[in-house]
Amino acid sequence: MAGVQVEGDAAELHPLRIRVSTPVSPGPDSLDTPDDSCTRGTKRPRREEAALFLEKTYELLERCPPDLASWTAKGDSFVVKQPSAFAEHVIPTYFKHRKFSSFVRQLNLYGFRKVRAASASTVEEAEEEDASPKDWWEFRHERFVRGRRDLLCFGLRSPEDVAVRELSRIAAEIRSDLLACITARVTGFLRVHRDQTDPTREADADAVGEAVGSDIRQQLALLQASTTTSDPKLLDAETTCMYRVEILKFISRELPRAVQDAVDKRLPAPEKLKQRSAKDRSLLALLVQKAQKALERQMHTETAAVSAGRR
């Protein structure tokens, strides 16, 4: 586990800053997924229903009021311009629900991609309608093209691809939530206990480490629960463990920066200009170190469990 150091001479006053040596470098971040909105629990449609969803979506775009959703100028993608109104008034006409997130998830299962940056034609169209394209959702599939119903004979992505993608999405959410949770614990402790004596602060810092460990186990349990309904042949124990370990590595690496940013944001403007004592810097470093140790212990637990399962 990376060591935590405090910059500056303890006898002098310096801005509150921590420096953390780089932890064991993980491989490329495998948890990032395209920026699409999904909901858990949506059933994957049967393969014989694939054409029906695509036909309905195509028909929807042909009949939908253009101020809610429409094809783009090129016809190789479509845009949902008012997601809330689209979900309320359009989706129920073609499907047995009114959830935009479920509609997006269905698109994802058929291999659609959410366009991250609005295309030039989309921006031009938005300007003509005096609207903001940043609120629009644009989706594309190479076989979903205006005027080409004959191309709609494509089905679901492979079950393996769908399962891994869903696991990646959930893991990314948990990673973000857990980092925010641990950061809040550390900064909250710093705000309340900064004036305590050293012996008391050390004992309470240990309690923070224990609380962080509980947060870690709780969030990882959510990831485990998300895989219980999956086919074991698609997501084995080693794969899910890999995701859990990557979550822990990421948080250990990003925690010092996240804590520092949170501290800077919570300080009143005048106090940001003041020089902070070595005691404050020492406490912040101690808290980050306790949290990182909790992350390290959980990493050992995860890898030991997989090793035992291989025997």
C-alpha positions as CSV (number, residue, x, y, z in Angstrom):
1,M,0.0,0.0,0.0
2,A,1.2,3.4,-0.8
3,G,2.7,5.4,2.0
4,V,1.3,8.8,2.9
5,Q,3.7,11.7,3.5
6,V,3.1,15.3,4.7
7,E,4.9,18.0,2.8
8,G,6.8,20.7,4.7
9,D,8.6,21.1,7.9
10,A,6.4,20.4,11.0
11,A,7.8,23.4,12.7
12,E,6.5,25.8,10.0
13,L,3.0,26.6,8.6
14,H,2.1,25.6,5.1
15,P,-1.1,25.1,3.1
16,L,-2.9,21.9,3.8
17,R,-1.5,19.5,1.2
18,I,-0.8,15.7,1.2
19,R,1.5,13.8,-1.1
20,V,0.9,10.1,-1.7
21,S,3.4,7.8,-3.4
22,T,1.8,6.0,-6.3
23,P,0.2,2.7,-5.3
24,V,0.6,-0.5,-7.3
25,S,-0.3,0.6,-10.7
26,P,-3.4,-1.2,-12.1
27,G,-3.9,-2.0,-15.7
28,P,-6.0,0.1,-18.0
29,D,-9.2,1.1,-16.3
30,S,-11.7,-1.6,-17.4
31,L,-14.7,-0.1,-15.6
32,D,-15.3,2.8,-17.9
33,T,-18.3,2.4,-20.1
34,P,-20.1,4.6,-22.7
35,D,-22.1,7.4,-21.1
36,D,-25.5,5.8,-21.3
37,S,-28.3,5.8,-18.7
38,C,-29.5,2.4,-17.5
39,T,-31.6,0.9,-14.8
40,R,-31.0,-2.4,-13.1
41,G,-33.5,-5.2,-13.3
42,T,-34.7,-4.7,-16.9
43,K,-35.3,-8.1,-18.4
44,R,-33.3,-9.0,-21.5
45,P,-35.7,-9.6,-24.3
46,R,-36.0,-13.0,-26.0
47,R,-34.2,-13.3,-29.3
48,E,-37.5,-13.8,-31.2
49,E,-38.7,-10.4,-29.9
50,A,-35.6,-8.6,-31.2
51,A,-37.2,-7.4,-34.5
52,L,-40.4,-6.3,-32.7
53,F,-38.5,-3.8,-30.5
54,L,-36.6,-2.4,-33.5
55,E,-39.8,-2.1,-35.6
56,K,-41.5,-0.3,-32.8
57,T,-38.6,2.1,-32.3
58,Y,-38.5,2.8,-36.0
59,E,-42.2,3.4,-36.2
60,L,-42.0,5.6,-33.1
61,L,-39.6,7.9,-34.8
62,E,-41.7,8.1,-37.9
63,R,-44.8,9.2,-36.0
64,C,-43.2,11.0,-33.0
65,P,-43.7,14.8,-32.7
66,P,-40.3,16.2,-34.0
67,D,-40.0,18.5,-30.9
68,L,-39.8,15.4,-28.7
69,A,-37.7,13.0,-30.9
70,S,-36.6,12.7,-34.5
71,W,-34.1,11.4,-37.0
72,T,-31.0,13.5,-37.5
73,A,-30.5,15.3,-40.8
74,K,-28.4,12.5,-42.2
75,G,-30.8,9.8,-41.0
76,D,-28.0,7.6,-39.6
77,S,-29.0,8.4,-35.9
78,F,-31.9,9.8,-33.9
79,V,-32.3,12.3,-31.2
80,V,-34.5,12.4,-28.1
81,K,-34.9,16.1,-27.4
82,Q,-37.1,16.1,-24.3
83,P,-36.5,12.8,-22.4
84,S,-39.1,13.5,-19.7
85,A,-41.9,14.3,-22.2
86,F,-40.8,11.5,-24.5
87,A,-41.1,9.0,-21.6
88,E,-44.4,10.4,-20.5
89,H,-46.2,10.7,-23.8
90,V,-44.4,8.6,-26.5
91,I,-42.9,5.5,-24.9
92,P,-46.3,4.2,-23.4
93,T,-47.8,4.3,-26.8
94,Y,-45.4,1.6,-28.0
95,F,-44.2,-0.2,-24.9
96,K,-45.6,-1.3,-21.6
97,H,-43.8,1.2,-19.5
98,R,-43.0,4.9,-19.4
99,K,-39.3,4.8,-18.3
100,F,-36.7,6.5,-20.4
101,S,-33.9,4.7,-18.7
102,S,-35.5,1.3,-19.6
103,F,-35.8,2.4,-23.2
104,V,-32.1,3.4,-23.2
105,R,-31.2,0.0,-21.7
106,Q,-33.1,-1.8,-24.5
107,L,-31.2,0.2,-27.1
108,N,-28.0,-0.7,-25.4
109,L,-28.9,-4.4,-25.5
110,Y,-29.3,-4.2,-29.3
111,G,-25.9,-2.5,-29.7
112,F,-26.9,1.2,-30.0
113,R,-24.4,3.7,-28.9
114,K,-25.1,7.0,-27.3
115,V,-23.2,9.7,-29.2
116,R,-21.0,11.5,-26.6
117,A,-20.6,14.8,-28.5
118,A,-23.4,16.2,-30.6
119,S,-22.8,16.0,-34.3
120,A,-22.5,19.1,-36.4
121,S,-26.0,18.4,-38.0
122,T,-27.5,18.0,-34.5
123,V,-26.0,21.3,-33.3
124,E,-27.3,23.0,-36.4
125,E,-30.8,21.6,-35.9
126,A,-30.8,22.6,-32.3
127,E,-29.8,26.2,-33.3
128,E,-32.7,26.3,-35.7
129,E,-35.1,25.2,-33.0
130,D,-33.5,27.6,-30.5
131,A,-32.7,24.7,-28.2
132,S,-29.7,23.4,-26.4
133,P,-28.2,20.1,-27.8
134,K,-26.5,19.3,-24.4
135,D,-30.0,18.2,-23.2
136,W,-30.5,15.9,-26.2
137,W,-29.8,12.2,-26.3
138,E,-28.4,11.0,-29.7
139,F,-28.3,7.3,-30.5
140,R,-26.7,5.5,-33.4
141,H,-26.5,2.0,-34.9
142,E,-25.0,1.2,-38.3
143,R,-28.1,-0.8,-39.3
144,F,-30.7,1.5,-37.9
145,V,-31.1,4.1,-40.7
146,R,-34.0,6.2,-41.9
147,G,-35.7,4.7,-44.9
148,R,-34.0,1.3,-44.6
149,R,-36.4,-1.0,-42.7
150,D,-34.7,-3.8,-44.5
151,L,-31.7,-3.4,-42.3
152,L,-33.6,-4.0,-39.1
153,C,-32.8,-7.8,-39.1
154,F,-30.2,-7.5,-36.3
155,G,-30.7,-8.9,-32.9
156,L,-29.2,-8.9,-29.4
157,R,-25.6,-8.7,-28.7
158,S,-24.1,-11.9,-27.3
159,P,-25.1,-12.8,-23.8
160,E,-21.5,-12.7,-22.7
161,D,-21.1,-9.2,-24.0
162,V,-24.3,-8.0,-22.3
163,A,-23.4,-9.6,-19.0
164,V,-19.9,-8.1,-18.9
165,R,-21.1,-4.7,-20.0
166,E,-23.7,-4.7,-17.3
167,L,-21.2,-5.7,-14.7
168,S,-18.9,-2.9,-15.9
169,R,-21.7,-0.3,-15.6
170,I,-22.6,-1.4,-12.1
171,A,-19.0,-1.5,-11.0
172,A,-18.4,2.1,-12.3
173,E,-21.4,3.3,-10.3
174,I,-20.2,1.6,-7.1
175,R,-16.7,2.9,-7.6
176,S,-18.0,6.4,-7.8
177,D,-20.3,6.1,-4.9
178,L,-17.7,4.4,-2.7
179,L,-15.1,7.0,-3.4
180,A,-17.6,9.8,-2.5
181,C,-18.6,8.0,0.7
182,I,-15.0,7.5,1.9
183,T,-14.1,11.0,1.0
184,A,-17.1,12.3,3.0
185,R,-16.1,10.2,6.1
186,V,-12.5,11.6,6.0
187,T,-13.5,15.2,5.5
188,G,-16.3,15.0,8.1
189,F,-13.9,13.6,10.7
190,L,-11.3,16.3,9.9
191,R,-13.9,19.1,10.4
192,V,-15.2,17.8,13.7
193,H,-12.0,16.5,15.4
194,R,-9.2,18.8,14.2
195,D,-9.0,20.4,17.6
196,Q,-8.7,17.2,19.7
197,T,-5.5,16.1,21.4
198,D,-3.2,13.7,19.5
199,P,-4.0,10.5,21.6
200,T,-7.8,11.0,21.1
201,R,-7.4,11.7,17.4
202,E,-5.4,8.5,16.9
203,A,-8.1,6.4,18.5
204,D,-10.9,8.1,16.6
205,A,-8.9,7.8,13.3
206,D,-8.9,4.0,13.9
207,A,-12.7,4.2,14.1
208,V,-12.8,6.0,10.8
209,G,-10.7,3.2,9.3
210,E,-13.2,0.6,10.6
211,A,-16.2,2.6,9.3
212,V,-14.5,2.8,5.9
213,G,-14.0,-1.0,5.9
214,S,-17.8,-1.4,6.5
215,D,-18.6,1.0,3.7
216,I,-16.3,-1.0,1.4
217,R,-17.9,-4.4,2.3
218,Q,-21.4,-2.9,1.9
219,Q,-20.8,-1.5,-1.6
220,L,-19.0,-4.6,-2.8
221,A,-21.9,-6.7,-1.7
222,L,-24.1,-4.7,-4.1
223,L,-21.7,-5.7,-6.9
224,Q,-21.9,-9.3,-5.8
225,A,-25.7,-9.2,-5.7
226,S,-25.8,-7.9,-9.2
227,T,-24.2,-11.1,-10.5
228,T,-26.3,-13.6,-8.6
229,T,-28.9,-13.7,-11.4
230,S,-26.3,-14.1,-14.1
231,D,-25.4,-17.3,-15.7
232,P,-22.2,-18.6,-13.9
233,K,-20.8,-19.5,-17.2
234,L,-20.9,-15.9,-18.3
235,L,-19.5,-14.3,-15.1
236,D,-17.4,-16.6,-13.0
237,A,-16.1,-15.7,-9.5
238,E,-12.7,-14.7,-10.8
239,T,-14.1,-12.2,-13.2
240,T,-16.3,-10.5,-10.5
241,C,-13.3,-10.5,-8.1
242,M,-11.2,-8.8,-10.7
243,Y,-13.8,-6.0,-10.9
244,R,-13.9,-5.7,-7.1
245,V,-10.1,-5.4,-6.9
246,E,-10.0,-2.8,-9.7
247,I,-12.6,-0.7,-7.7
248,L,-10.4,-0.8,-4.6
249,K,-7.2,0.0,-6.6
250,F,-8.9,3.0,-8.2
251,I,-10.2,4.4,-4.9
252,S,-6.8,4.0,-3.2
253,R,-5.1,5.9,-6.1
254,E,-7.7,8.6,-6.3
255,L,-8.6,9.1,-2.6
256,P,-5.8,11.6,-1.7
257,R,-6.8,13.9,-4.6
258,A,-10.5,13.5,-3.9
259,V,-10.0,14.4,-0.2
260,Q,-7.9,17.4,-1.0
261,D,-10.4,18.7,-3.4
262,A,-13.2,18.2,-0.9
263,V,-11.3,20.0,1.8
264,D,-10.5,23.0,-0.5
265,K,-14.2,23.3,-1.5
266,R,-15.5,23.2,2.0
267,L,-13.2,25.8,3.4
268,P,-14.5,29.4,3.4
269,A,-12.8,31.7,1.0
270,P,-10.8,33.7,3.6
271,E,-9.6,30.5,5.3
272,K,-8.2,29.2,2.0
273,L,-5.8,32.0,2.1
274,K,-4.5,31.2,5.5
275,Q,-1.5,28.9,6.3
276,R,-2.5,25.7,7.9
277,S,-0.6,24.0,10.8
278,A,1.5,20.9,10.5
279,K,-1.0,19.3,13.0
280,D,-3.8,19.7,10.5
281,R,-1.7,18.3,7.6
282,S,-0.7,15.4,9.8
283,L,-4.3,14.6,10.7
284,L,-5.4,14.6,7.1
285,A,-2.6,12.3,6.1
286,L,-3.4,10.0,8.9
287,L,-7.0,9.7,7.9
288,V,-6.2,9.0,4.3
289,Q,-3.7,6.4,5.4
290,K,-6.3,4.6,7.6
291,A,-8.7,4.5,4.7
292,Q,-6.1,3.2,2.3
293,K,-5.2,0.4,4.8
294,A,-8.8,-0.6,4.9
295,L,-8.8,-0.8,1.1
296,E,-5.6,-2.8,1.2
297,R,-7.1,-5.3,3.7
298,Q,-10.1,-5.8,1.5
299,M,-7.9,-6.4,-1.6
300,H,-6.1,-9.1,0.3
301,T,-9.4,-10.7,1.3
302,E,-10.7,-10.7,-2.3
303,T,-7.5,-12.2,-3.8
304,A,-7.3,-14.8,-1.1
305,A,-10.8,-15.9,-1.7
306,V,-10.1,-16.4,-5.4
307,S,-6.9,-18.3,-4.7
308,A,-8.7,-20.6,-2.3
309,G,-11.3,-21.3,-5.0
310,R,-8.7,-22.4,-7.5
311,R,-7.4,-25.1,-5.2
